[in-house]
Amino acid sequence: MPEPKTIGILGAGRVGTALARLALAAGYEVRVATARPGAEIALLLEIMAPGARPDTAEALVAASDIVILALPLSKYRSLRSEQLAGKVVIDVMNYWAPTDGTILEFEGEASSSEVVQRHLAGARLVRSFNHLGYHEIEQRSRPSGDPERRALALAGNDAQARAVVAGFIDRLGYDPVDAGPLSASRRFGVGTPLFGADFGHAEMAGLLSGGQALEGVE
Ligand SMILES: NC(=O)c1ccc[n+]([C@@H]2O[C@H](COP(=O)([O-])OP(=O)(O)OC[C@H]3O[C@@H](n4cnc5c(N)ncnc54)[C@H](OP(=O)(O)O)[C@@H]3O)[C@@H](O)[C@H]2O)c1
């Protein structure tokens, strides 16, 4: 696949704007959309992510090589499956009942990303960035080879999409650790030892292969 050039971010909150700034700094073209018309987030982007282009969700998805889902998980059903079919999509969303409310489909064994993938059946979904706090996204970014470089896990059912996302993670200043299929994202969801923890590549790879960090298990 050609090297991604344009990153589309759905959501202009804490995570969406931090990822937009980091992606801009890494040389990507960045578009951002929310549920509101693009003109309504133009000022916010000028302040929070200068250089990012406000857009509609539809135009953003069409123009982007990678689409990032940085909206509240409770809104995932508003995502249009037919628009995202065939796209490399990064799911950074987490299920957090105190803010999302109790949502039965996220209370089962499957990770939230497996539920989102069922809704976005044709999308090439990869879960990542979900286990990193928004305030750390720029702060913990490090160049390749830096001994303090932090690792980020990724999981998805499409191997080519995982490779594309791994390249994006690397360019944003993190060591990607490929956990394999989307079901493996249960190992770095909310409540797992990996969630929010700061590990280097070797430690994270060991934890992901050791099978001790299942979602919902403290
Ligand atoms: N906060 C963290 O540290 C953190 C870390 C990892 C992952 N996450 C996950 O990342 C996601 C975003 O978290 P956040 O803290 O950035 O939330 P946030 O600050 O509340 O921002 C959410 C953004 O999503 C937009 N939005 C709402 N409905 C939308 C829709 N249908 N389509 C497109 N955009 C929509 C909102 O726009 P309006 O303002 O117009 O509603 C807002 O810009 C959540 O799923 C969260 O679980 C958060």
PDBQT file of the ligand as one rigid body, heavy atoms in Angstrom, charges set to zero:
ROOT
HETATM    1  N1  LIG A 301      -9.532  10.946  27.384  1.00  0.00    +0.000 N 
HETATM    2  C1  LIG A 301      -8.554  10.032  27.283  1.00  0.00    +0.000 C 
HETATM    3  O1  LIG A 301      -7.489  10.142  27.927  1.00  0.00    +0.000 OA
HETATM    4  C2  LIG A 301      -8.741   8.865  26.362  1.00  0.00    +0.000 A 
HETATM    5  C3  LIG A 301      -7.671   7.994  26.164  1.00  0.00    +0.000 A 
HETATM    6  C4  LIG A 301      -7.808   6.955  25.261  1.00  0.00    +0.000 A 
HETATM    7  C5  LIG A 301      -8.995   6.791  24.577  1.00  0.00    +0.000 A 
HETATM    8  N2  LIG A 301     -10.045   7.627  24.798  1.00  0.00    +0.000 N 
HETATM    9  C6  LIG A 301     -11.269   7.443  24.016  1.00  0.00    +0.000 C 
HETATM   10  O2  LIG A 301     -11.235   8.391  22.964  1.00  0.00    +0.000 OA
HETATM   11  C7  LIG A 301     -12.565   8.842  22.658  1.00  0.00    +0.000 C 
HETATM   12  C8  LIG A 301     -12.603  10.356  22.770  1.00  0.00    +0.000 C 
HETATM   13  O3  LIG A 301     -12.259  10.732  24.085  1.00  0.00    +0.000 OA
HETATM   14  P1  LIG A 301     -12.048  12.265  24.462  1.00  0.00    +0.000 P 
HETATM   15  O4  LIG A 301     -11.564  12.280  25.844  1.00  0.00    +0.000 OA
HETATM   16  O5  LIG A 301     -11.265  12.948  23.390  1.00  0.00    +0.000 OA
HETATM   17  O6  LIG A 301     -13.579  12.770  24.392  1.00  0.00    +0.000 OA
HETATM   18  P2  LIG A 301     -14.120  14.263  24.305  1.00  0.00    +0.000 P 
HETATM   19  O7  LIG A 301     -13.067  15.226  24.763  1.00  0.00    +0.000 OA
HETATM   20  O8  LIG A 301     -15.447  14.249  24.968  1.00  0.00    +0.000 OA
HETATM   21  O9  LIG A 301     -14.320  14.504  22.732  1.00  0.00    +0.000 OA
HETATM   22  C9  LIG A 301     -15.241  13.771  21.978  1.00  0.00    +0.000 C 
HETATM   23  C10 LIG A 301     -15.337  14.417  20.595  1.00  0.00    +0.000 C 
HETATM   24  O10 LIG A 301     -16.173  13.594  19.765  1.00  0.00    +0.000 OA
HETATM   25  C11 LIG A 301     -17.056  14.449  19.054  1.00  0.00    +0.000 C 
HETATM   26  N3  LIG A 301     -18.232  13.716  18.620  1.00  0.00    +0.000 N 
HETATM   27  C12 LIG A 301     -19.365  13.429  19.301  1.00  0.00    +0.000 A 
HETATM   28  N4  LIG A 301     -20.219  12.712  18.532  1.00  0.00    +0.000 NA
HETATM   29  C13 LIG A 301     -19.602  12.547  17.338  1.00  0.00    +0.000 A 
HETATM   30  C14 LIG A 301     -19.953  11.914  16.119  1.00  0.00    +0.000 A 
HETATM   31  N5  LIG A 301     -21.111  11.283  15.998  1.00  0.00    +0.000 N 
HETATM   32  N6  LIG A 301     -19.076  11.963  15.089  1.00  0.00    +0.000 NA
HETATM   33  C15 LIG A 301     -17.886  12.583  15.204  1.00  0.00    +0.000 A 
HETATM   34  N7  LIG A 301     -17.483  13.195  16.346  1.00  0.00    +0.000 NA
HETATM   35  C16 LIG A 301     -18.336  13.191  17.384  1.00  0.00    +0.000 A 
HETATM   36  C17 LIG A 301     -17.354  15.549  20.032  1.00  0.00    +0.000 C 
HETATM   37  O11 LIG A 301     -17.871  16.665  19.355  1.00  0.00    +0.000 OA
HETATM   38  P3  LIG A 301     -18.987  17.603  20.065  1.00  0.00    +0.000 P 
HETATM   39  O12 LIG A 301     -18.200  18.409  21.036  1.00  0.00    +0.000 OA
HETATM   40  O13 LIG A 301     -19.545  18.368  18.949  1.00  0.00    +0.000 OA
HETATM   41  O14 LIG A 301     -19.968  16.664  20.726  1.00  0.00    +0.000 OA
HETATM   42  C18 LIG A 301     -15.942  15.821  20.594  1.00  0.00    +0.000 C 
HETATM   43  O15 LIG A 301     -15.218  16.653  19.707  1.00  0.00    +0.000 OA
HETATM   44  C19 LIG A 301     -13.491   8.141  23.643  1.00  0.00    +0.000 C 
HETATM   45  O16 LIG A 301     -14.078   7.048  23.024  1.00  0.00    +0.000 OA
HETATM   46  C20 LIG A 301     -12.560   7.686  24.768  1.00  0.00    +0.000 C 
HETATM   47  O17 LIG A 301     -13.013   6.497  25.381  1.00  0.00    +0.000 OA
HETATM   48  C21 LIG A 301      -9.932   8.673  25.674  1.00  0.00    +0.000 A 
ENDROOT
TORSDOF 0
